[in-house]
Amino acid sequence: MTSIYGGPESTQKEQFPIAAWIWGHRLRTGQTWIEYMLEFLSVLSGYDYQLGRGLRGGDADLAYSIPKRLGLRRFIFYDGHEKSRDSRDTRALNELRDQLRRTMPTLNGHADADLMEQVRSLLRSFSAIEEARSWYAKALFPVHEEFLLWEALRKGSTKNNYTASVDDLELSSLDKSMDFRARNFFARGGEIYYLILSAGTEHDPELRSRIGERLHHLLTNHNTTLGQIAQIIDRTWSDLALNSDHEGMITGKLGWILDPQCALYRQIAEDLDTFLDNQLDSLECLELLAHLISFHMLLYIYHRAHPASHPEGHAAGSCIEACRPELLIDVLGEQDGGIMRNQSARSLRQHEDWQLQQAYSFINQKISTWVNQYAGAPDLHERLDEEIRQFFSTSGRKIKQDYDAQIKAVERKYDPTATDRDLLIQIYSQTVFSVLESEFRKNFLSVHRKIGRAIGMIAPRKGPQPRFVLGDTLLKTLIMALLPRNAPPIPFGTLLERLYERYGIIIGPGEVSKAGLLERLRINEEYYTRNRDALRDRMLRAGLLQHYSDATALVQRG
C-alpha cells in the first residue's frame, strides 16, 4: 500500500489532480526551473536549515516561517515598466525611497536619487525570474539568505484598480491584499524536494545535519555585504509600515510525497551531500545546485512514471534498478544522418507515454477498488459517481460538463447487474481518464520538458522533435555529485557506467547493451561508439577530461 509522507494537511477531504496522487503535491507546468531551488531553499531556511521538520506525526512546529520581504522586492522590481501598477505600491515605494535617502549613510550626508538607482540596479542584476510577471512574483538569485523571495499574489489586481485616495491609508494597510498562501495557485516543487531529502535522510541523522549545515553556510557566509544591503532596505519598509515580526512572516505547511522508503530519495540526498562538499565560488555553486535540483526532479518524475514503479518495490529498495529510466543521449546531432537523434527522441516520447500510462493505471486501480467494493449493488452507478466526484478533481466548467455527459452515457448503456465486472472497470476507467487527460497534459505532462530544456537535458529549447542531450554545465554538475572531493580521477568509461547505473543515462555501446537497447532498437553498435567518442571529444574541449599519452582518458572533479 502506498504511504504518504509530508505535512499535516489531509489528503482525504480535498480533491487533487491525478498527478498529485502519483508525484506528490505538487508539480506544475507554470513553475520555472530555477524556482525549484528558490522554493526549496526558502522552505529549508524557514525550518532553520533542518530537514525532517513539519511532518505529520513529527515535531509540533509544523509550519515553516519565511520573511515576506515586500519592501525589498518592491524596491527592486516595481518600476515604470510594471504590468500591474497600483497606486498603493507607488506610494509605498516613494515612502520607502524617501526614508532610505534620509537614513542611508553617504560621504555627503543624505543619499540622492542617483545612489538609490545604483543600489536598485546592483540588486536587480541578480534577478532570477522576470519574464512577464508582476513585481510581486519576480525573484532574485539567492546569493544570500536575504535574497530569498516567496512568490506573492495581489488579490483582485487583474479585476480592478484601487481607486480610493492612497494618501488616506495607513502605511501598514498598503500590503494588506498581498496573498502568499494560495497553494492551489502556486506550484510547490521546492516543498517536494525538501520532502525527498527528508525521507532520504530519515535514518541517517549525520547526513541530514550535514546537508543543512552546508546549505546554511552557502547562504549566510558569502556575499554578506549584499545581504546587509538587502536587509537594511527591507527592514526600513517594515519599520515604516509598523509590521511586527509575526505580520512580516509567511507561514506555510508542507504538501506530501509518496513511498518514503523509496531508494531514489536516499540516492538524491547522497548526490546533494557529495556535491555540496566543494570549493567552488558561491555563485557558481548556486548555479550548479540549481541544475542538480532540477535534474533530480526530472529523475523523480521518470522514476515514478516507470511501468515497474510499485509501492512494494519502493519499500524494498529494488526500485533503483527496476525503475531506472532509459535516457538515450544524442551527442552526434546530424553527424550520423540523425540516427541517434531519432532514437533519442523516441526515448523521450516513451517517457511521456509512461507518465500517461501511470495516470491511467492509477485511475484504473481506484475504479477497480470501488467496483469490487460495490459489486452486485443495484445502485452501483450512483455509488461510483459519488466516489469519483469526491476523489478526483472534476471541477471546472468544461471538465464538469464533459464528465456529466460521459457518465450519463455510461449509465444509460450499461446495466450494473448484467455487465461483466472487468468491462465495467474498463469503461469507467477510460471515461474518467478521457475527462481528466486534458488537465493532466496541460498542467503536468510538459513539466519534464520544461525542466529538461532549461538545464541542458532536452534539446532544442524550442522547436519540434525534442530529444535527450547532455549539456556541459549539467555534465559538470553530475560529475561533482558522483565523485567525492579529493577522490582520485576515474576512467572515462567508468564515468559512463556510473551515469547509467545511477541515472539511466545511456551514451556508449556498453550502456546500450546493459539497457537491452541493442536488440530492441536494432541499430549498428558503431553509432553508439561514435556517440561515446563524440562526448569524449567534447569533454576534452570543455576541460572536463584529461587525455594522457597512453590513450588513457581520466575524469576528475572540477
C-alpha positions as CSV (number, residue, x, y, z in Angstrom):
1,M,0.0,0.0,0.0
2,T,1.3,3.5,-0.9
3,S,2.4,5.5,2.1
4,I,2.0,9.3,2.3
5,Y,4.9,11.3,3.7
6,G,4.6,15.0,4.4
7,G,2.7,17.7,6.2
8,P,-0.4,17.6,8.3
9,E,-2.9,18.7,5.7
10,S,-5.4,16.0,5.0
11,T,-5.3,14.2,1.7
12,Q,-8.7,12.7,2.2
13,K,-11.0,15.8,2.4
14,E,-9.9,17.6,-0.7
15,Q,-9.8,16.8,-4.4
16,F,-6.4,16.8,-6.1
17,P,-5.3,16.4,-9.7
18,I,-4.2,12.9,-10.8
19,A,-0.6,13.9,-10.8
20,A,-0.6,14.8,-7.1
21,W,-1.5,11.2,-6.2
22,I,1.5,9.9,-8.2
23,W,4.2,12.6,-7.9
24,G,3.1,14.4,-4.8
25,H,1.6,17.8,-4.1
26,R,2.7,19.4,-6.3
27,L,4.4,19.9,-9.6
28,R,3.0,22.1,-12.3
29,T,4.0,23.3,-15.7
30,G,3.9,27.0,-14.8
31,Q,6.9,26.7,-12.5
32,T,10.3,27.7,-13.9
33,W,13.3,25.5,-13.4
34,I,15.1,28.0,-11.0
35,E,12.0,28.1,-8.7
36,Y,12.6,24.5,-7.6
37,M,15.9,25.7,-5.9
38,L,14.4,29.0,-4.7
39,E,11.4,27.4,-3.1
40,F,13.5,24.6,-1.6
41,L,16.0,27.0,0.0
42,S,13.1,29.1,1.3
43,V,11.4,26.2,2.9
44,L,14.7,24.9,4.3
45,S,15.6,28.3,5.8
46,G,12.0,28.5,7.1
47,Y,12.8,25.4,9.1
48,D,16.2,26.8,10.4
49,Y,18.1,24.7,7.8
50,Q,16.9,21.4,9.3
51,L,15.5,18.6,7.2
52,G,12.7,16.4,8.6
53,R,10.7,19.2,10.1
54,G,7.0,19.9,9.5
55,L,6.0,16.2,9.1
56,R,2.7,14.7,10.3
57,G,3.4,12.6,13.4
58,G,6.7,14.5,13.9
59,D,7.6,17.7,15.7
60,A,4.8,20.0,16.9
61,D,6.1,23.0,14.9
62,L,4.6,22.1,11.6
63,A,4.8,25.4,9.8
64,Y,7.9,26.9,8.2
65,S,8.3,30.7,8.5
66,I,9.8,33.0,5.8
67,P,10.1,36.8,5.8
68,K,7.8,38.5,3.3
69,R,10.4,40.9,2.2
70,L,7.9,43.0,0.3
71,G,9.9,46.2,0.9
72,L,13.0,44.7,-0.8
73,R,11.0,43.2,-3.7
74,R,9.1,46.4,-4.4
75,F,12.2,48.5,-4.2
76,I,14.0,46.3,-6.8
77,F,11.2,45.3,-9.2
78,Y,8.4,47.9,-9.1
79,D,9.2,50.5,-11.8
80,G,7.7,52.4,-14.7
81,H,7.5,49.1,-16.8
82,E,5.4,47.4,-14.2
83,K,2.5,45.5,-15.8
84,S,0.3,45.6,-12.6
85,R,0.7,49.2,-11.5
86,D,-1.2,50.1,-8.4
87,S,-1.3,53.4,-6.6
88,R,-0.7,51.7,-3.2
89,D,2.5,50.3,-4.5
90,T,3.6,53.6,-6.0
91,R,3.0,55.3,-2.7
92,A,4.8,52.5,-0.7
93,L,7.8,52.7,-3.0
94,N,8.0,56.5,-2.7
95,E,7.8,56.4,1.0
96,L,10.5,53.8,1.2
97,R,12.9,55.6,-1.1
98,D,12.4,58.9,0.8
99,Q,13.2,57.1,4.1
100,L,16.2,55.5,2.6
101,R,17.5,58.8,1.4
102,R,17.3,60.1,4.9
103,T,18.9,57.1,6.6
104,M,21.3,55.6,4.2
105,P,24.8,56.9,5.1
106,T,27.0,58.6,2.4
107,L,30.1,60.8,2.4
108,N,27.9,63.8,1.5
109,G,25.2,63.2,4.1
110,H,21.9,62.0,2.6
111,A,21.6,59.7,-0.3
112,D,20.4,61.1,-3.6
113,A,18.2,59.6,-6.3
114,D,21.2,58.5,-8.3
115,L,22.6,56.5,-5.5
116,M,19.1,54.9,-4.9
117,E,19.1,53.9,-8.6
118,Q,22.6,52.5,-8.4
119,V,21.7,50.3,-5.4
120,R,18.5,49.2,-7.2
121,S,20.4,48.3,-10.4
122,L,23.0,46.4,-8.4
123,L,20.4,44.3,-6.7
124,R,18.3,43.8,-9.8
125,S,21.4,42.5,-11.6
126,F,20.8,39.3,-9.5
127,S,17.3,38.9,-10.9
128,A,16.5,35.2,-11.4
129,I,12.8,35.4,-12.6
130,E,11.4,38.2,-14.6
131,E,9.5,37.1,-17.7
132,A,6.1,38.8,-17.9
133,R,5.4,38.6,-14.2
134,S,4.2,41.3,-11.9
135,W,6.7,42.7,-9.4
136,Y,5.4,40.6,-6.5
137,A,6.0,37.3,-8.5
138,K,9.6,38.1,-9.5
139,A,12.6,36.7,-7.7
140,L,16.3,37.1,-7.1
141,F,19.2,34.7,-7.4
142,P,19.9,33.6,-3.8
143,V,23.4,34.9,-3.4
144,H,22.5,35.4,0.3
145,E,19.7,34.3,2.5
146,E,18.2,37.8,2.5
147,F,17.6,37.4,-1.3
148,L,15.1,34.7,-0.9
149,L,11.7,35.9,-2.0
150,W,8.5,33.9,-1.8
151,E,6.0,34.3,-4.6
152,A,3.1,36.5,-3.8
153,L,-0.3,37.4,-5.4
154,R,-2.2,40.7,-5.1
155,K,-5.9,39.8,-4.8
156,G,-8.0,41.4,-7.4
157,S,-5.1,43.0,-9.2
158,T,-6.4,41.8,-12.6
159,K,-10.0,42.7,-11.9
160,N,-10.0,46.3,-10.9
161,N,-7.7,49.2,-9.9
162,Y,-7.5,50.7,-6.5
163,T,-9.5,53.9,-6.9
164,A,-9.6,55.4,-3.4
165,S,-7.0,58.0,-2.3
166,V,-4.0,56.2,-1.1
167,D,-2.9,59.3,0.8
168,D,-5.7,58.5,3.3
169,L,-4.4,55.0,4.0
170,E,-2.1,54.0,6.8
171,L,1.2,52.6,5.5
172,S,0.5,49.4,7.3
173,S,-2.5,48.8,5.1
174,L,-0.7,49.2,1.7
175,D,0.3,45.5,1.7
176,K,-3.0,44.1,3.1
177,S,-4.2,42.5,-0.1
178,M,-1.0,40.5,-0.7
179,D,-1.5,36.8,-0.5
180,F,1.3,34.3,0.0
181,R,-0.7,31.2,0.7
182,A,-2.7,30.4,-2.5
183,R,-1.4,26.8,-2.5
184,N,-3.5,25.8,-5.5
185,F,-2.4,28.8,-7.5
186,F,1.4,28.4,-6.9
187,A,3.4,25.3,-7.7
188,R,5.3,23.9,-4.8
189,G,8.1,21.8,-6.3
190,G,10.5,23.1,-3.7
191,E,8.4,21.5,-1.0
192,I,8.6,18.2,-2.8
193,Y,12.4,18.4,-2.9
194,Y,12.5,19.2,0.8
195,L,10.4,16.1,1.5
196,I,12.5,13.9,-0.8
197,L,15.6,14.9,1.1
198,S,13.9,14.5,4.5
199,A,12.7,11.0,3.5
200,G,16.1,10.1,2.1
201,T,17.9,11.1,5.3
202,E,15.3,9.6,7.7
203,H,17.7,7.0,9.1
204,D,20.9,9.0,8.8
205,P,20.9,12.0,11.1
206,E,24.5,12.8,10.3
207,L,23.8,13.1,6.6
208,R,20.6,15.1,7.3
209,S,22.6,17.5,9.6
210,R,25.5,17.8,7.1
211,I,23.3,18.9,4.2
212,G,21.5,21.5,6.3
213,E,24.8,22.9,7.7
214,R,26.4,23.2,4.3
215,L,23.4,24.9,2.7
216,H,23.3,27.3,5.7
217,H,26.9,28.1,5.2
218,L,26.4,28.7,1.5
219,L,23.5,31.2,2.1
220,T,24.9,33.1,5.1
221,N,28.7,33.1,4.9
222,H,29.1,34.5,1.4
223,N,28.1,37.9,-0.1
224,T,27.4,39.3,3.4
225,T,27.6,42.9,2.2
226,L,24.9,42.3,-0.3
227,G,22.8,40.6,2.3
228,Q,23.2,43.5,4.7
229,I,22.1,46.0,2.0
230,A,19.0,43.9,1.2
231,Q,18.2,43.6,4.9
232,I,18.5,47.4,5.5
233,I,16.1,48.1,2.6
234,D,13.5,45.6,3.8
235,R,13.8,46.5,7.4
236,T,13.3,50.1,6.6
237,W,10.0,49.3,5.0
238,S,9.0,47.1,7.9
239,D,9.7,49.9,10.3
240,L,7.7,52.4,8.3
241,A,4.7,50.0,7.9
242,L,5.0,49.1,11.6
243,N,5.0,45.4,10.8
244,S,5.5,43.2,13.8
245,D,7.7,40.1,13.4
246,H,4.5,38.0,13.1
247,E,3.0,40.2,10.4
248,G,6.2,40.3,8.4
249,M,6.4,36.5,8.2
250,I,4.9,34.0,5.8
251,T,4.0,30.6,7.3
252,G,3.3,27.5,5.3
253,K,2.8,23.8,5.8
254,L,4.2,21.1,3.6
255,G,2.4,19.1,1.0
256,W,3.3,15.4,0.5
257,I,5.2,12.8,-1.5
258,L,4.6,9.1,-1.6
259,D,6.5,5.9,-0.7
260,P,9.0,7.5,1.7
261,Q,11.2,4.3,1.8
262,C,12.0,4.8,-1.9
263,A,15.7,4.2,-2.5
264,L,15.8,7.1,-5.0
265,Y,15.3,9.6,-2.2
266,R,18.4,8.3,-0.4
267,Q,20.4,8.5,-3.7
268,I,19.3,12.1,-4.2
269,A,20.3,13.0,-0.7
270,E,23.7,11.4,-1.2
271,D,24.2,13.2,-4.5
272,L,23.5,16.6,-2.8
273,D,25.8,15.8,0.1
274,T,28.7,14.9,-2.2
275,F,28.1,17.9,-4.4
276,L,28.0,20.4,-1.6
277,D,31.4,19.4,-0.4
278,N,33.2,21.7,-2.8
279,Q,35.4,24.7,-3.1
280,L,33.5,26.5,-5.8
281,D,32.8,30.2,-5.8
282,S,29.4,30.6,-4.2
283,L,27.7,31.9,-7.4
284,E,28.9,29.0,-9.4
285,C,28.0,26.6,-6.7
286,L,24.4,28.0,-6.7
287,E,24.2,27.8,-10.4
288,L,25.2,24.1,-10.4
289,L,23.0,23.5,-7.4
290,A,20.0,24.7,-9.4
291,H,20.9,22.3,-12.2
292,L,21.3,19.4,-9.8
293,I,18.0,20.0,-8.1
294,S,16.1,20.3,-11.4
295,F,17.8,17.2,-12.7
296,H,16.8,15.4,-9.5
297,M,13.2,16.5,-10.1
298,L,13.4,15.2,-13.7
299,L,14.7,11.9,-12.4
300,Y,12.0,11.7,-9.8
301,I,9.3,12.2,-12.5
302,Y,10.7,9.4,-14.7
303,H,11.3,7.1,-11.7
304,R,7.7,7.2,-10.5
305,A,6.4,7.0,-14.1
306,H,8.2,3.8,-14.9
307,P,6.0,0.8,-15.5
308,A,7.8,-1.1,-12.7
309,S,7.0,1.7,-10.2
310,H,5.1,0.0,-7.3
311,P,4.9,0.6,-3.6
312,E,6.4,-2.8,-2.7
313,G,9.4,-2.2,-4.9
314,H,9.9,1.3,-3.4
315,A,9.7,-0.1,0.1
316,A,12.1,-2.9,-0.6
317,G,14.7,-0.7,-2.2
318,S,14.7,-2.6,-5.5
319,C,13.3,0.4,-7.4
320,I,16.6,1.9,-8.4
321,E,17.3,-0.9,-10.8
322,A,13.7,-1.8,-11.6
323,C,12.6,1.8,-12.3
324,R,15.9,3.0,-14.0
325,P,14.9,5.4,-16.8
326,E,16.3,5.0,-20.4
327,L,17.8,8.4,-21.2
328,L,19.4,7.8,-24.6
329,I,21.6,10.8,-25.2
330,D,22.2,12.2,-28.6
331,V,25.7,13.6,-28.9
332,L,26.2,13.2,-32.6
333,G,23.4,15.5,-33.8
334,E,23.4,15.4,-37.6
335,Q,26.9,13.7,-37.8
336,D,25.3,10.3,-38.3
337,G,22.4,11.5,-40.5
338,G,20.1,11.9,-37.5
339,I,20.1,8.2,-36.5
340,M,20.9,8.9,-32.8
341,R,18.7,12.0,-32.8
342,N,15.7,10.0,-33.9
343,Q,16.3,7.2,-31.3
344,S,16.8,9.7,-28.5
345,A,13.5,11.5,-29.5
346,R,11.8,8.1,-29.4
347,S,13.2,7.5,-25.9
348,L,11.8,10.8,-24.7
349,R,8.4,10.1,-26.1
350,Q,8.5,6.7,-24.3
351,H,9.0,8.5,-21.0
352,E,6.0,10.7,-21.8
353,D,3.9,7.7,-22.7
354,W,4.9,6.1,-19.3
355,Q,3.6,9.2,-17.5
356,L,0.3,9.0,-19.3
357,Q,0.1,5.2,-18.6
358,Q,0.8,5.8,-14.9
359,A,-2.0,8.3,-14.7
360,Y,-4.4,5.8,-16.4
361,S,-3.2,3.0,-14.2
362,F,-3.9,5.0,-11.1
363,I,-7.4,5.7,-12.2
364,N,-7.9,2.1,-13.1
365,Q,-6.8,0.9,-9.7
366,K,-9.2,3.3,-7.9
367,I,-12.1,2.3,-10.2
368,S,-11.3,-1.4,-9.7
369,T,-11.4,-1.0,-5.9
370,W,-14.8,0.8,-6.0
371,V,-16.4,-1.6,-8.4
372,N,-15.3,-4.6,-6.4
373,Q,-16.4,-2.9,-3.2
374,Y,-19.9,-2.3,-4.5
375,A,-20.2,-5.3,-6.7
376,G,-23.8,-6.5,-7.1
377,A,-25.3,-3.3,-5.8
378,P,-28.3,-2.1,-7.9
379,D,-27.2,1.5,-7.4
380,L,-23.6,0.8,-8.4
381,H,-23.6,3.7,-10.9
382,E,-24.7,6.2,-8.3
383,R,-22.1,4.9,-5.8
384,L,-19.3,5.0,-8.4
385,D,-20.3,8.5,-9.4
386,E,-20.2,9.7,-5.8
387,E,-16.7,8.2,-5.2
388,I,-15.3,9.7,-8.4
389,R,-16.7,13.1,-7.7
390,Q,-15.3,13.1,-4.1
391,F,-11.9,11.8,-5.0
392,F,-10.9,13.2,-8.4
393,S,-10.8,16.8,-9.3
394,T,-13.7,17.2,-11.6
395,S,-14.3,20.9,-11.0
396,G,-14.0,23.4,-13.8
397,R,-16.9,24.1,-16.1
398,K,-15.6,22.2,-19.2
399,I,-14.4,19.2,-17.2
400,K,-17.6,19.0,-15.2
401,Q,-19.7,19.2,-18.4
402,D,-17.7,16.5,-20.1
403,Y,-17.8,14.3,-17.1
404,D,-21.6,14.7,-16.6
405,A,-22.3,13.9,-20.3
406,Q,-20.0,10.9,-20.5
407,I,-21.0,9.3,-17.1
408,K,-24.7,9.7,-18.1
409,A,-24.0,7.9,-21.3
410,V,-22.3,5.0,-19.5
411,E,-25.2,4.8,-17.0
412,R,-27.7,4.5,-19.8
413,K,-25.8,1.9,-21.8
414,Y,-24.6,-0.5,-19.1
415,D,-26.8,-2.3,-16.6
416,P,-24.6,-2.8,-13.5
417,T,-26.3,-6.1,-12.6
418,A,-25.9,-7.6,-16.1
419,T,-22.5,-6.2,-17.2
420,D,-19.2,-8.1,-16.7
421,R,-17.3,-6.6,-13.8
422,D,-14.0,-6.3,-15.7
423,L,-15.8,-4.5,-18.5
424,L,-17.3,-2.0,-16.1
425,I,-13.9,-1.3,-14.7
426,Q,-12.5,-0.7,-18.2
427,I,-15.4,1.5,-19.3
428,Y,-15.3,3.7,-16.2
429,S,-11.5,3.9,-16.2
430,Q,-11.5,5.0,-19.9
431,T,-14.3,7.5,-19.2
432,V,-12.6,9.2,-16.2
433,F,-9.2,9.3,-17.9
434,S,-10.6,10.8,-21.1
435,V,-12.2,13.6,-19.0
436,L,-9.1,14.3,-16.9
437,E,-6.5,13.7,-19.6
438,S,-6.5,17.3,-20.9
439,E,-5.9,18.8,-17.5
440,F,-3.0,16.3,-16.9
441,R,-1.4,17.1,-20.3
442,K,-1.8,20.9,-19.8
443,N,-0.6,21.2,-16.2
444,F,1.8,18.3,-15.7
445,L,2.9,16.3,-18.7
446,S,5.1,19.1,-20.0
447,V,6.9,19.7,-16.7
448,H,9.7,17.3,-17.6
449,R,10.3,19.0,-21.0
450,K,10.4,22.5,-19.4
451,I,12.9,21.4,-16.8
452,G,15.0,19.4,-19.2
453,R,15.2,22.2,-21.8
454,A,16.3,24.7,-19.1
455,I,19.1,22.6,-17.7
456,G,20.5,21.2,-21.0
457,M,19.0,17.7,-20.7
458,I,16.5,18.1,-23.6
459,A,17.0,19.9,-26.9
460,P,16.1,22.0,-28.7
461,R,15.0,24.7,-26.3
462,K,12.2,25.4,-28.8
463,G,11.1,23.5,-31.8
464,P,10.0,20.0,-32.9
465,Q,11.4,16.6,-32.1
466,P,12.8,17.1,-28.6
467,R,15.5,14.6,-27.6
468,F,17.8,13.9,-24.7
469,V,21.1,15.7,-24.7
470,L,23.8,16.4,-22.0
471,G,24.9,20.0,-21.7
472,D,28.4,20.8,-20.3
473,T,27.1,22.6,-17.2
474,L,24.8,19.7,-16.3
475,L,27.6,17.2,-17.0
476,K,30.0,19.0,-14.7
477,T,27.2,19.1,-12.0
478,L,26.7,15.3,-12.3
479,I,30.4,14.7,-12.1
480,M,30.6,16.7,-8.9
481,A,27.6,14.7,-7.5
482,L,29.2,11.4,-8.4
483,L,32.8,11.9,-7.3
484,P,33.6,12.9,-3.7
485,R,36.0,15.7,-3.0
486,N,39.7,14.6,-3.3
487,A,38.6,11.3,-5.0
488,P,41.2,10.0,-7.5
489,P,40.3,10.5,-11.2
490,I,38.3,7.8,-12.9
491,P,38.5,6.5,-16.4
492,F,36.1,8.0,-18.9
493,G,34.5,4.5,-19.4
494,T,33.8,4.3,-15.6
495,L,32.1,7.6,-15.7
496,L,29.7,6.4,-18.4
497,E,29.0,3.2,-16.3
498,R,28.2,5.3,-13.2
499,L,26.0,7.7,-15.2
500,Y,24.0,4.7,-16.4
501,E,23.8,2.8,-13.1
502,R,22.8,5.8,-11.1
503,Y,20.7,7.9,-13.5
504,G,19.8,5.7,-16.5
505,I,21.9,7.9,-18.9
506,I,22.8,5.9,-22.0
507,I,25.6,7.1,-24.3
508,G,28.0,4.3,-25.5
509,P,27.7,0.7,-26.6
510,G,28.3,-0.6,-23.0
511,E,25.4,1.2,-21.5
512,V,23.2,0.4,-24.5
513,S,23.9,-3.3,-24.1
514,K,23.1,-3.2,-20.3
515,A,19.8,-1.4,-21.1
516,G,18.9,-4.1,-23.6
517,L,18.6,-1.5,-26.4
518,L,20.9,-3.2,-28.9
519,E,18.3,-5.9,-29.5
520,R,15.3,-3.7,-29.2
521,L,16.4,-0.8,-31.5
522,R,18.4,-3.0,-33.9
523,I,20.9,-0.2,-34.7
524,N,24.5,-0.9,-35.6
525,E,26.8,-0.7,-32.5
526,E,29.1,1.6,-34.4
527,Y,26.6,4.5,-34.0
528,Y,26.8,4.2,-30.2
529,T,30.6,4.0,-30.3
530,R,30.7,7.2,-32.3
531,N,28.2,8.8,-29.9
532,R,30.6,7.9,-27.0
533,D,33.6,9.2,-28.8
534,A,31.8,12.5,-29.6
535,L,31.1,13.0,-25.9
536,R,34.7,12.3,-25.0
537,D,36.0,14.9,-27.5
538,R,33.5,17.4,-26.3
539,M,34.6,16.9,-22.7
540,L,38.2,17.3,-23.7
541,R,37.4,20.7,-25.2
542,A,35.4,21.7,-22.2
543,G,38.2,20.8,-19.8
544,L,36.2,18.0,-18.1
545,L,38.5,15.3,-19.3
546,Q,42.3,14.8,-19.3
547,H,43.8,12.8,-22.1
548,Y,47.2,11.2,-21.4
549,S,49.8,9.9,-23.8
550,D,49.0,6.2,-23.3
551,A,45.5,6.9,-24.7
552,T,44.0,7.0,-21.1
553,A,41.2,9.5,-20.6
554,L,40.6,10.4,-17.0
555,V,37.7,12.4,-15.4
556,Q,38.3,14.3,-12.2
557,R,36.2,16.5,-10.1
558,G,36.3,20.2,-11.0
